[in-house]
Amino acid sequence: MPLRTSGIAQRDVAVLAAVAGSGAATGVLLAPAVRPGYVLYLDHVAVPDPARPTWQALTAPAGLRSWPLDAVVWAWSQALPGWLLQQCILVAAVLGAGLGAGVLLRRWGATASFAASVLAIANPYVVERLLLGQGTLLLGYASIPWIVVASRQRGRIRRLLLVTLASVPGALTPWGGVLVGAVAVAVTVVRRRRPGELVGQAAASSALCLVWLVPAVASGSGGADENGARAFALAGEPGVGMLVSALLGAGVWSSTAQVIRPGAPLIIAAVLFLMAIGVGARSVLRRSALQTGTLLGSFVLVPLVASLLSGPLLHWWSRGQSVPGVALFRDLHRSLAVSTFATVVLAAIGLAAIITTVSERRAAMMAPLALVLPISLSVMLVPDGPGRLHDAYRPIWFTNDWEPAMAAVGDDHGLVLSFPWQPLRRAEWVPGVFLDPTPKSLGARALVDTTLTVTRDGVTIGVADRSPQGPHAGTQAGGEGEREIDTLRRILTAGPGDPLPSGLLTSNGVAHVIFWKDSPGLLPRLPDEWRRTFDGEHLEVWSDPGVTTR
């Protein structure tokens, strides 16, 4: 019985199977998060009143990481509530990945489409990125199958336009832009298109990146902190080691986001996974040796290189962070997007072949096996993934203090410090830990601690936004004023004293200070002449009298 079906009706059934599989998998992972309210969980933060993008914000690494996505959110927030936008982006990233994988394999039949749609969502890579609060980065991962589908179209101009259009969601973040650009160019090469089309695709993919490349180059911020390479290297998850973790799409640097659980179910899943990949590779080989080599190469080489950079070559990889642009790749788990997708494609085709062979003389077994095998494989790979995501992604409403606190800082263009001086917050009205959302509302006016702290093997590693030793350390496009702000950040990180010196604040243009009362950490005393302009249950705002009397 042939695996690949060719009729329109069969492909329609396959698309329906992809819709069912991706919808079910997305629902299992994210259903509790899809209800009114804002999710504040690690990096996954949104606010009711997003700030209008400014050039000043883009010249800082923290502001550039989610650009131009922040601009899209701000524009749509004029018509839709922020919580709805946040949920739409999250669901689109997850659902889009599964649906795209299923549609891509529609020529291989409904069984392969269903398996791909489930495995593309319920896998260690996706779950671990979500447990980091980085669902927006999955937009690039979700764009991969749609780029491949678009590359099949006839007509060079039509194909170029569709591939570029499929790349747009991924290009909403700098990392995603690089990822989808590389995939679009690689697909053009694999399909042996003419040189003119390859040049056109490379130009179109590069153009999508200009929106963040221009401010990144203009900022002149140079290289990054070499500690980032050590902090965000791959980790070997319990019982499997670094390379096997990477091959499974796991190995994230944060131990709290790791999902692999050693034991018999994992062994069964790994054996079935590898068997399916082998059978899938053999099936694809019957059609195209080049495509088989590309898929197997992605499956093996990307994890292998990431493991080498995280192990034997880590010292040199750390040294390389001083080169501008290299830090974009420092999170090596993030780079497993391509290998994870290749794994999904091969495993889905292989599972379909195995199911077809097993049920060849017992047709009644095909449907149950087509449902049970992909779902069982996902459950064994991420056994507690859904439960942990349900605990993390719980929508809430902002405290009643939020709106008056933001109103208290006004729009006088003075800078706003947020304390305690640490990047993460805890609050009684939020179930977990979350990134300080103040910059989302105030943009470049907000000064918050952007030093990331990661614990690896019992050692705490601090990662600064820019290299402290680099040639551009402490500089930004804004000139002397920005250098003073960087100096202020370093002073606050080192501990400025209690109370804060009045001269330190006024000389740097600080007009307001926000205290998060519930969040653990030091809330320093302010100069005696400062006035409290808002005092809520959870938030407190103090202002320079020179501002409040104007």
N, C-alpha and C positions, 0 to 999 in steps of 0.2 A: 504494500500500500504506500503510495508516494506521500512524502511529508508535505511538500509544497502544493497548495491548491491554487487554481488559476481562475476560476469563475468569479463573476461579480457577486453572486449570492454568497459564496463561501467567504469572500473578503468582507462582505457586510456582516456576516455572522462573527467573523474575527474581530471586527471593530466593536461590535456589541459586547463581545467577550472582554475586550480591552476596557471598555467603559465600565463594565460590571466589576472587573478586577481592580482597576484603579480607584473606583468609587468606594468599594468595600475596604480596601487597604487604607485609603485616606481617612475614611470614617473611623476605622479601628484606632488609628494613631491620634487623630485630631478632633474627633467628635465633641468632646467636652469643651474644646477651645472655641468652637464655632457657635457663639452666642454673644449677645450684647455685652460690651465691656472691653477694657483695655488689658492686654497681657503685659505684665512687667516681669520679665524673667531674663536674667543675665543681659546679653546684648539685644534681646528681643524687646525693644521698648518703643512705645509710641505715646504721643501726648495729644490732648484735645486741640491745642493751638500751635501747630508746628511753625517754626520761624521761617521767614522768607530767606532763601539762600543769598549769601553775600560772598563777594570775592575774598574778603578777609577770612571767612570760615574755610574756604577751599585751599588757602595757602598753608593750612595746618594739617598734619597727617590725620588727626582724629576726624576732621571734617571731610576729608577726602575719601575716607574708606567707604562711605555709603553714598557717594556721589556718582551719577546724577539721580539715584533713587530718591534721595531727600527732596530734590527739586520736583520730581513727579508726585511725591506724596503731598508736598506743599500745594502744588497746583490743583490736585484733585480735592484737597481738603476745603477748597472754596465751595465745593458742591456736595461733598460727602463727609460724614463724620469720620474722625481719625481712627476710631476702633474698627469701623467697617473696612477701611482701607488696609489696616494692619492684617485683618483676617483674610481679606481677598488675596493679598500678596502671599501670605503663608500657604493658603490652600492652593493657589495657582502654582507655587513652586513644587509642592508635593504631588498634587493631582496631575499637573502637567508632565512630570517625569514618568509616572506610571502610564498615563494615557498615550504619551508619545512613544514609549517603548512598545506598547501593545500595537499601536498603529503601524509602527515600523515593521513589525513581524507579521502583518496581516497576510502576507503571501505564503507564510508557513502554516497557516491554519489557525483555527480558534484556540486550540490547545496551547500553542506557542504564544499567541497573543495574550491569553489570560495569564499564563505563567510569567511572561515578561512584565505585564502590568502590575502584578503582585510583587515580584522580586525587585523591581525597580524602586519600590517604595519601602517595603518592609525588609530592609537590609541594614547591616551595621553602619554603613557610611551615612545613610540618610538619618537614621535614628541618633547617631552620635553627633552629627552637625546640629540637629534639633536640640539635643540635650546641652549643647553649648549656647543655645539661643541664637543660632546663626542660620535661621531658615531662609533669609533673603539670599544668602550665598548659594542656596540650592536652585536659584533661578538659572544659573549657568549650567548646572547639572541637568536641569529639566529641559534646557534648550537643545541639548545634544541630539536626542532622537529626532526632533523636528528639523534640525539642520540636515540630518542624513535623509529624511523623507523629502525635504525640499530639493536636495541635490539630485534626486531621481527624475525631476521634471524635465520635459522636453523644451527645447528652445533656450539658447544661451542667455539672452537678456532676461527672460522669465525666470530661469533658474537662478541667476545672479540676484535678482530682486527678492525672490522667495527665500533664498538662503540668508540674505542679509536681514530680511524681515524676521525670520526665525531666530536670528541672533540677538535681536533688540532686547528681549527680556533679560537675557544673560548679561548684556552689556550695561545694565543699570548699576553695576558695581565694577570697580577697577579689575578685581580678580576675575569676575565673570566675563568681562570684556576680553581679557587675554585668553581665557579658556575657550570661549565660543569662536574667537578669531582663529585660534590654532586649529580647532576642530573643522571649521569651515574651509580653511586652506588645505588641511590634510585630506578631507573628503574629496576635494577637487583633484588632488594629486592621485588618490587611490582610484578614482573613477577615470583617470587618464584623460582629463579634459585638455583642450588646446591651451598653449601657453598664454594666449591673450585672455582667456577666461580665468586662468590662474592669477595673472597679474591684476585683473579686475576684481577678483574676490579678495585678494590680499589688500588692495587699495580700499575696498568697501569695509573690510574688517578693521583696518587701521583707522578709517574715518570715524567708526563708532567709538573708538578709544580716545579720540582727540578731546572729547568733552572733559576727560579727567587728565589726559596727558599734558594739556596746555597749562592748567594751574599747577600740576605737579612739577613741571619743568620751571615754571615761573617762580615757584616758591624757593627754589635754590636750596632746599633743605639737605641736600647731599644724601649720604648713606644712612643706615639705620643702626640701632644698638645691636652689637653682635650677640648680646645675651638672648636676643629673639630666636636665633637658630637653636640654641640649647633648650630654651623654654618650649618651643613649638615643634621639636623633633618628634618623630614617631615613637610610640611606646609599645612595648610588647605586652599584650594583655594576658591575664593570668592563664597559665597552662598551655599557651600556644606560641609564644615568642613573637618577635617583631615582624619577621618576614611573613609568617603565616597569618598574623593579624592583618597585615597590609593586603595580602592576597584576598582576604575575606572582606576588605573594605573597612576594617577596624583599625585599632592602633592609635586612637586619638590621644593627644598629649595630656588631657585632663582626666585624672583617674575617676572623677565623679561622673564623667560622661561615657565611660567605657561600658559596653554592653555584653561582651563575650563572657560566657560562664562555662568554666571547664566541667567536663563530665561526659557521660555516655551520650546524651542528646547532641552535644557539640561534635563528638567523634562521628556519629551517624550522619549528621548534617554535612560535615566536611567531606566524608567519603562520597555521599550522594552528590554533593556539589561538584567535586572533582570528576566523578563519573559522568555527570551530565555535561560538564564542560568538554570533556574528551569526546563524547558522542556528538555534541553540538559542533565541535571543530571538524569532525569527520564529515558531518552532513554539509557544512558550509563548503568544505574542500571540494565536494562534487560539483560545485557551481563556480567557485573562484578561489584559486590558490592565493591570490593577492589579498583578498578580503579575509581569508582565513589567517594569513600571516599577520595582517594588521590587527585583527582581534586578539590573537594569541600574544602578539608582541605587546599590545597594550596591557593585557592581563598580567603578563610576567614582568616586563621591563620597567613599567612605572613603579610598582611596589618594590622591585629590586633596587632601583636607583634611589628611591625614597629611603629604603632601609640602609643603604650604604651611606647616604648623607646624614642619616641619624645615628650611625655607628662609627665605622672606621674613618669616614671622611668628615666627621662632625667638626673637628678643629678647623679644617680648611673651609668648610661651609660657613662656620661662624666668622672667620676672617673675611669672607666674601660679602658679608652683610654691609660692609662699608662702601660697596659699589652701588651707586644709585640704581634703584629698580629691583635689585636682587631680593630685597625684603618682601616683595610682593609674593615670593614663593617660599617664605620661611616656614609657614604652616604646612608641613609636608603631608599631613593627613588630608588637607584640603585638595592637594594635587591628585588624590586617588579617584577623583570624579571620573576621569576617562577610563581607568582600569576597572572601576566598579561597573560602569555601563557596559564595557566589553564583556565582563563576567556575566552580567544579566542576560545579554543577547545570546551568548554561547550556552549558558545554563538553560535558558528557556527553550531554545531549539533542541538541546539534548534531552530535556525532560519530555518534550513532545515526541521525540523519536522513541524514547524508552516506553512511554505510554502506548504509542502506536504498536510497537512490537509485542508488548505484554498482552494487549487487548485484541490482537489480530484475529484470534479465534473466539474471543469472548467480547463481542462488541458492547455488551451491557456494562463492562468494566471501564470503558473509556471515560465516560463523563465523571464517575466518582473519582477515578484516578487523576483526571485533569484538575479536579477541585482540591483533592486531598494533598497531592504531592507538593505543589508550590506553596500551599498554605503551611503544611507541616515543616517544610524546609525553612520558611521564614520564622515560624515559631521557635524552631530549635536554634536559629542564629541570633534572634533578638527576643529571648523568652520574656523578659520583664520590660521590654521597650515601651509597649503601650501604657502600662501602669505608671511608669516613671514620667512619661510625657503628659499623662492626664494630671498627675500631681503638679507638674511644672507649669503647664499652660492653662492657668485658671483665670478667666477674665474677671476683672474688678473695675470699680469706678474710682476715679481719683478722689482723694479726700477733699472735703469742702474747703480746706485751707489752700488748695492749689491755685484757684483762680484769683483770690485776693492777694496771695503772695506774689504772683506774677504781676498783678496790677500795682503792687507796692514798689516794684523796681522800675515801673514806668517805661518810658521810651526816651529817656534823656541821654542815651548813648554811653552812659558810664558803665564800666565793667562791673560784673557781679561775681563775687566769690561764693563757692558752695562748700560748706563744711558739714561733717568731718572731711579732712583732706585725704580722701581715698576714693577710688573710682566707683566702688560698689556701695549700694545702700540697702538697709533693712528698715522696714516700717511696719507698724502694727496693722495697717490697712492693706498690706501686700503679703501674700503667703510665703514668698521666697526672697532670695537675693536678686538685685537688679542693678543695672547700670544707671548712674545718676541721669535722670531725664532732663535736667535743667538746660543743657545745651540744645536739646530738641525744641525747646520753647523760646530760648533767648539767642540762639545762634552763637556768633562769635563774641557776643557780650559776656557769655558765661565762661568763667575760668574754673575748671575742675581738674582734679588730679587724673592724669591720663597714664600714669605709670602702672603697667600691668604686673601683677605678681602671680607667679606660677610655682608650684612645689613639684619638683621632680626628684624622686629617690630620696626624699627627706630633706632636700636642699631647696631653700626658697630663692627663686630667681626673679629679680626685678627687671622689667623691660621698659625702657624709656621710648617716647615717640621718635626721637632722633638720636643719632649716635653722639654721646657726650664727648667723644674724642675726634669726631669727624671735622673736616675742614669748614663745614657750614654750621657747626654746633652752635645752637642758640640764635640762629639767624632765620629770618623768613623774609618774604617779599616786602613786608611792611617796613623794613629798615630798622632804625634805632628804636622806635617804639616797640616793635616786636621783640627785639633783643632784650629790652627791659622786662617785657612780660615773661620771656623764657627765664630770665634771672629770677623774677618773682616766683615762678613755679619751682625752681630749684631751692629757693630759700624756704618756701612753704613745705616742700618735701623733706628738707633737712631738719625743720623745726624752727620756726621764727621767734619763738618765745611767747610768753603769756603775761600781759596782753600783747596783741599785735601792735607793733609800732605805728603810730599815726602817719609818720613820714613814709613808711613802706607802702601804705595803702594809697595815700594821695599822690605820691610821685609816680605811681603806676596807673593812675586814672581809675582806681577802684572806688565806685560810688555806693555799692550795696553789698551786703553779705547775707546769705541765706543759711540758716541753721536747720538741719534735719534733726529734730529733737529725739526721735526714736532710734536713729542709726548709731550703732556703737562707734566710739571714737571720740577724740578730743574736740570740744567746742570751745575755742579760745575766747578769752575776754577781749573786748574791743576797746578802743580809746574812749575815755570818759565823755568826750564831746559828741560821740556818735549817738543817734537817736533810734529807738525802736519804732519802726513804722508799721509793723504787723506782728501780732502775737497770736498764733493759732495753737490748736491742740498738738499738731504734728510739725508745723513749720513756723519759723520765726524770721523776720527780715529786719535788718539794721541798715541805716543809711547815713551817709556823710551829711552833716548839717548844711554844708554848702550846696548840696543837691536838694534837700527837703525844703529849704527856705527860698529857693528860686521860684 
